Amino acid sequence: MSCSKPNITLEKCKKLLSKVKNSFRGKYQLYTGEKLHWIQVVLRLESSIIPDIIPWILFFCFYGFLVSLLHYCGFSIAFTDKNRVINNTIVIFNIGLTLLLVFRTNTAHDRFWEGRKLWGALVNTVRKSAQSIYIVVKEQSPKDRVEKEAILRLVVAFTIAMKLHLRADPLDEQLASLMSQIQFFKLRHTNHPPLQIAFWIRDYLQYQHDRNCLNTYQLTALHKLLDDMVDILGGCERILKTPLPLIYTIKLRQLVLIYCLILPLELVSHLNWWTGIVIAFVSFTLLSIEQIGSEIEEPFGHNANDLPLNMICNTMLRNVEELITLAPGSARSWQL
């Protein structure tokens, strides 16, 4: 009996942990690392799209009320049930608009997911590069250890500079803490900081090869990892600098607005004074979906629905710092 109780407790803990991960709160914490109440999570996610669409929602609510008022006053503005041509046209328009919204959202999600895969590949490449440099590059003096640790931090600096480059943000203190003042000064006067950092890492590798601290095969392998990092940077720039055609976004917004202007004329004869509320809800739904697609198609920004690049960069920084801190004391730890 004494053995069964811990098993029951462990099973309950696993179930509780699974429920937490499946909740809004748990998923958001897993995604961003922030521990918030589920109401705070919903408000934060909604806050990135609501301010852009709330003026339109208020406009359509007032417009629906105006249509109801005109209908109550006896103006013949409502589409009658006998006019099947107009009613069928609205139904077809509704189906076409729904398909366009689905296509828009799926296309934006594909770009979002591709960005996430690129950053996931970057995490793996940085880990492999840091471990390879630490193990493969030979040390001939204490100074070599200091230079190696500086290069390992430059590997992480590449990812942080890449994040800032994609967001068009200025260089920050976190990036400055990973390099010397001279290097940071040079980065502030270059047009593409990530490529400059990649050049410094390549120069270090070539220097170690010239000192016979790396053989040709090791140098080629390390250059290949660095090439992969630069390719990932290029893939993210492709997503950033090649948005969906602007005319497609404009046309979709026009169709949503036209639909929300026509729909009250069909519903007012059945809903009367509820027309404004219903149209506000319909416009909120359609405009929210359209705005979500517009937001996640560029996933490298600061909005709550964008990729958690800060957490990803901090994860890579923590991995490299642990390598620098723990590896010297655990040298030849496999020799048990």
C-alpha positions as CSV (number, residue, x, y, z in Angstrom):
1,M,0.0,0.0,0.0
2,S,2.8,2.4,0.8
3,C,4.2,1.9,-2.8
4,S,0.8,2.6,-4.5
5,K,0.2,6.0,-2.9
6,P,3.3,7.6,-4.5
7,N,2.2,6.1,-7.9
8,I,-1.2,7.6,-7.5
9,T,0.3,11.0,-6.6
10,L,2.6,10.9,-9.5
11,E,-0.2,10.0,-11.9
12,K,-2.3,12.9,-10.5
13,C,0.6,15.3,-11.0
14,K,1.0,14.2,-14.6
15,K,-2.7,14.8,-15.2
16,L,-2.6,18.2,-13.6
17,L,0.5,19.1,-15.6
18,S,-1.2,18.0,-18.8
19,K,-4.3,20.1,-18.0
20,V,-2.1,23.2,-17.4
21,K,-0.3,22.7,-20.7
22,N,-3.6,22.4,-22.6
23,S,-5.0,25.6,-21.0
24,F,-4.6,29.1,-22.4
25,R,-2.4,29.9,-19.5
26,G,-0.1,26.9,-20.0
27,K,0.2,27.2,-23.7
28,Y,1.0,30.9,-23.5
29,Q,3.6,30.3,-20.8
30,L,5.2,27.5,-23.0
31,Y,5.1,29.9,-26.0
32,T,6.5,33.0,-24.4
33,G,7.8,32.0,-21.0
34,E,5.4,34.5,-19.2
35,K,3.1,33.2,-16.5
36,L,-0.2,35.1,-16.8
37,H,-3.8,34.5,-15.9
38,W,-5.9,33.2,-18.7
39,I,-7.9,36.5,-18.9
40,Q,-4.6,38.4,-19.2
41,V,-3.6,36.1,-22.0
42,V,-6.8,36.6,-23.9
43,L,-6.6,40.4,-23.4
44,R,-3.0,40.6,-24.5
45,L,-3.6,38.5,-27.7
46,E,-6.7,40.4,-28.6
47,S,-5.1,43.8,-27.9
48,S,-3.0,43.4,-31.0
49,I,-6.0,43.3,-33.4
50,I,-8.9,45.0,-31.6
51,P,-7.6,48.6,-31.8
52,D,-7.3,48.3,-35.6
53,I,-10.9,47.1,-36.1
54,I,-12.9,48.7,-33.3
55,P,-13.6,51.9,-35.4
56,W,-15.1,49.8,-38.2
57,I,-17.1,47.8,-35.7
58,L,-18.6,51.0,-34.2
59,F,-19.3,52.3,-37.7
60,F,-21.2,49.2,-38.8
61,C,-23.1,49.1,-35.5
62,F,-24.2,52.7,-36.1
63,Y,-24.9,51.9,-39.8
64,G,-27.1,48.9,-38.8
65,F,-29.0,51.1,-36.3
66,L,-29.5,53.7,-39.1
67,V,-30.9,51.0,-41.4
68,S,-33.2,49.9,-38.7
69,L,-34.4,53.4,-38.1
70,L,-35.1,54.0,-41.8
71,H,-36.9,50.7,-42.0
72,Y,-39.0,51.6,-39.0
73,C,-39.9,55.0,-40.5
74,G,-41.3,53.3,-43.6
75,F,-38.5,53.6,-46.1
76,S,-38.3,50.7,-48.6
77,I,-34.6,49.9,-48.1
78,A,-34.9,46.2,-47.2
79,F,-34.5,43.4,-49.7
80,T,-37.7,41.4,-49.9
81,D,-37.9,37.7,-49.7
82,K,-39.5,37.6,-53.1
83,N,-36.4,39.0,-54.7
84,R,-34.5,35.7,-54.9
85,V,-31.9,37.0,-57.3
86,I,-30.5,39.5,-54.8
87,N,-30.7,37.0,-51.9
88,N,-28.9,34.3,-53.9
89,T,-26.3,36.8,-54.9
90,I,-25.6,37.6,-51.3
91,V,-25.3,34.0,-50.4
92,I,-22.8,33.4,-53.2
93,F,-20.9,36.5,-52.2
94,N,-20.8,35.2,-48.6
95,I,-19.4,31.8,-49.7
96,G,-16.8,33.5,-52.0
97,L,-15.7,35.9,-49.2
98,T,-15.4,33.0,-46.7
99,L,-13.1,31.1,-49.1
100,L,-11.0,34.2,-49.6
101,L,-10.6,34.7,-45.9
102,V,-9.7,31.1,-45.4
103,F,-7.1,31.3,-48.1
104,R,-5.7,34.6,-46.7
105,T,-5.4,33.1,-43.2
106,N,-3.8,29.8,-44.4
107,T,-1.3,31.7,-46.5
108,A,-0.3,33.9,-43.6
109,H,0.0,30.9,-41.3
110,D,2.3,29.2,-43.8
111,R,4.6,32.2,-43.6
112,F,4.4,32.2,-39.8
113,W,5.1,28.5,-39.6
114,E,8.0,28.8,-42.0
115,G,9.5,31.5,-39.9
116,R,9.2,29.3,-36.8
117,K,10.9,26.4,-38.6
118,L,13.7,28.7,-39.6
119,W,14.3,29.9,-36.0
120,G,14.0,26.3,-34.8
121,A,16.7,25.3,-37.3
122,L,18.8,28.3,-36.1
123,V,18.6,27.1,-32.5
124,N,19.9,23.6,-33.5
125,T,22.7,25.1,-35.7
126,V,23.9,27.5,-33.0
127,R,24.1,24.6,-30.5
128,K,26.0,22.5,-32.9
129,S,28.3,25.3,-33.8
130,A,29.1,26.2,-30.2
131,Q,29.8,22.6,-29.2
132,S,31.9,22.0,-32.3
133,I,34.0,25.2,-31.8
134,Y,34.5,24.3,-28.1
135,I,35.6,20.8,-28.8
136,V,37.4,21.0,-32.1
137,V,39.5,24.2,-31.8
138,K,42.7,23.3,-29.9
139,E,44.0,25.6,-27.2
140,Q,47.7,26.3,-27.0
141,S,47.6,29.0,-24.2
142,P,45.2,30.5,-21.7
143,K,44.6,33.3,-24.2
144,D,43.1,30.8,-26.6
145,R,40.5,29.9,-24.1
146,V,39.5,33.5,-23.7
147,E,39.3,34.0,-27.5
148,K,37.2,30.8,-27.9
149,E,34.7,31.9,-25.3
150,A,34.5,35.3,-27.0
151,I,33.7,33.6,-30.3
152,L,31.1,31.4,-28.7
153,R,29.3,34.5,-27.4
154,L,29.6,36.0,-30.9
155,V,27.7,33.0,-32.2
156,V,24.8,34.0,-29.9
157,A,25.3,37.6,-30.8
158,F,24.6,36.6,-34.4
159,T,21.1,35.5,-33.4
160,I,20.4,38.6,-31.4
161,A,21.6,40.9,-34.2
162,M,19.5,38.9,-36.6
163,K,16.4,39.4,-34.4
164,L,17.1,43.2,-34.2
165,H,17.7,43.3,-37.9
166,L,14.4,41.6,-38.7
167,R,12.6,44.0,-36.4
168,A,14.5,47.1,-37.6
169,D,15.4,47.8,-34.0
170,P,18.6,49.6,-32.9
171,L,21.4,47.6,-31.3
172,D,20.8,47.1,-27.6
173,E,22.7,46.4,-24.4
174,Q,22.2,42.7,-24.6
175,L,24.1,42.6,-27.9
176,A,26.8,44.9,-26.4
177,S,27.4,42.5,-23.5
178,L,28.4,39.7,-25.9
179,M,31.3,41.5,-27.6
180,S,34.0,44.1,-27.0
181,Q,33.4,47.8,-27.1
182,I,35.3,48.1,-30.4
183,Q,33.2,45.4,-32.0
184,F,30.0,47.0,-30.9
185,F,31.2,50.4,-32.2
186,K,31.9,48.8,-35.6
187,L,28.4,47.2,-35.6
188,R,26.8,50.5,-35.0
189,H,28.3,51.8,-38.2
190,T,27.5,48.8,-40.4
191,N,24.4,48.3,-42.5
192,H,24.0,44.6,-41.8
193,P,25.3,43.6,-38.3
194,P,24.5,39.8,-38.5
195,L,26.7,39.5,-41.6
196,Q,29.5,41.4,-39.9
197,I,29.4,39.1,-37.0
198,A,29.4,36.1,-39.3
199,F,32.5,37.5,-41.0
200,W,34.3,37.8,-37.6
201,I,33.5,34.2,-36.8
202,R,34.8,33.0,-40.2
203,D,38.0,35.1,-39.7
204,Y,38.5,33.4,-36.3
205,L,38.1,30.0,-37.8
206,Q,40.5,30.7,-40.7
207,Y,43.0,32.1,-38.1
208,Q,42.8,28.9,-36.1
209,H,43.4,26.9,-39.2
210,D,46.5,28.9,-40.1
211,R,47.8,28.2,-36.6
212,N,47.2,24.5,-37.1
213,C,44.5,24.4,-34.4
214,L,42.0,23.2,-37.0
215,N,42.5,20.8,-39.9
216,T,40.9,21.4,-43.3
217,Y,38.0,19.0,-42.7
218,Q,37.2,20.6,-39.4
219,L,37.4,24.0,-40.9
220,T,35.0,23.0,-43.7
221,A,32.5,21.5,-41.3
222,L,32.5,24.6,-39.1
223,H,32.1,26.8,-42.2
224,K,29.2,24.7,-43.3
225,L,27.4,25.4,-40.0
226,L,28.1,29.1,-40.4
227,D,26.7,28.9,-43.9
228,D,23.6,27.3,-42.6
229,M,23.1,30.2,-40.1
230,V,23.5,32.7,-43.0
231,D,21.0,30.8,-45.1
232,I,18.5,30.9,-42.3
233,L,19.0,34.6,-42.1
234,G,18.3,34.9,-45.8
235,G,15.2,32.8,-45.4
236,C,13.8,35.1,-42.7
237,E,14.7,38.1,-44.9
238,R,12.8,36.5,-47.8
239,I,9.6,36.3,-45.6
240,L,10.1,39.8,-44.3
241,K,10.7,41.5,-47.6
242,T,8.3,39.6,-49.7
243,P,4.8,40.2,-48.2
244,L,1.6,39.2,-49.9
245,P,0.7,41.5,-52.8
246,L,-0.8,44.6,-51.3
247,I,-3.6,44.7,-53.8
248,Y,-4.8,41.4,-52.5
249,T,-5.0,42.7,-49.0
250,I,-6.8,45.9,-50.2
251,K,-9.3,44.0,-52.3
252,L,-10.1,41.6,-49.5
253,R,-10.8,44.4,-47.1
254,Q,-13.0,46.1,-49.7
255,L,-15.0,42.9,-50.1
256,V,-15.5,42.6,-46.3
257,L,-16.7,46.2,-46.1
258,I,-19.1,45.8,-49.1
259,Y,-20.5,42.7,-47.5
260,C,-21.1,44.4,-44.2
261,L,-22.8,47.3,-46.0
262,I,-25.2,45.1,-47.9
263,L,-26.0,42.5,-45.2
264,P,-28.2,44.9,-43.0
265,L,-30.4,45.5,-46.0
266,E,-31.2,41.8,-46.1
267,L,-31.6,41.3,-42.4
268,V,-33.4,44.4,-41.2
269,S,-36.9,43.0,-42.1
270,H,-36.3,40.1,-39.8
271,L,-34.1,41.6,-37.0
272,N,-35.6,45.1,-36.8
273,W,-33.7,46.9,-34.0
274,W,-31.3,44.0,-33.5
275,T,-29.7,44.7,-36.9
276,G,-27.0,47.0,-35.5
277,I,-25.9,44.5,-32.9
278,V,-25.8,41.6,-35.3
279,I,-23.9,43.5,-38.0
280,A,-21.4,44.6,-35.3
281,F,-20.8,41.0,-34.4
282,V,-20.5,39.9,-38.1
283,S,-18.1,42.7,-38.9
284,F,-16.1,41.9,-35.7
285,T,-15.8,38.2,-36.8
286,L,-14.8,38.9,-40.5
287,L,-12.5,41.8,-39.7
288,S,-10.8,39.9,-36.9
289,I,-10.0,37.0,-39.2
290,E,-8.7,39.4,-41.9
291,Q,-6.6,41.3,-39.4
292,I,-5.1,38.1,-37.9
293,G,-4.0,37.1,-41.4
294,S,-2.4,40.5,-41.9
295,E,-0.6,40.3,-38.6
296,I,0.9,36.9,-38.6
297,E,2.2,37.1,-42.2
298,E,5.1,39.1,-40.8
299,P,6.0,37.0,-37.7
300,F,9.1,38.8,-36.5
301,G,7.6,41.8,-34.8
302,H,6.8,42.7,-31.2
303,N,3.1,41.8,-31.1
304,A,1.8,39.1,-28.8
305,N,0.8,37.0,-31.8
306,D,4.3,37.1,-33.4
307,L,7.1,34.6,-32.8
308,P,8.7,34.8,-29.3
309,L,12.1,35.8,-30.6
310,N,13.3,37.2,-27.3
311,M,12.7,33.8,-25.5
312,I,14.3,31.9,-28.4
313,C,17.4,34.1,-28.3
314,N,17.6,33.8,-24.5
315,T,17.4,30.1,-24.8
316,M,20.4,30.0,-27.1
317,L,22.3,32.4,-24.9
318,R,21.6,30.2,-21.8
319,N,22.8,27.1,-23.7
320,V,26.1,28.7,-24.7
321,E,26.7,30.2,-21.3
322,E,26.2,26.8,-19.7
323,L,28.6,25.3,-22.2
324,I,31.2,28.0,-21.3
325,T,30.7,27.6,-17.5
326,L,30.2,23.9,-17.1
327,A,32.3,22.4,-19.8
328,P,35.8,23.2,-18.3
329,G,34.9,21.6,-15.0
330,S,33.4,18.5,-16.8
331,A,36.3,17.9,-19.2
332,R,36.6,14.2,-20.0
333,S,33.5,13.6,-17.9
334,W,32.8,10.5,-20.1
335,Q,35.8,8.8,-18.4
336,L,33.9,7.3,-15.5
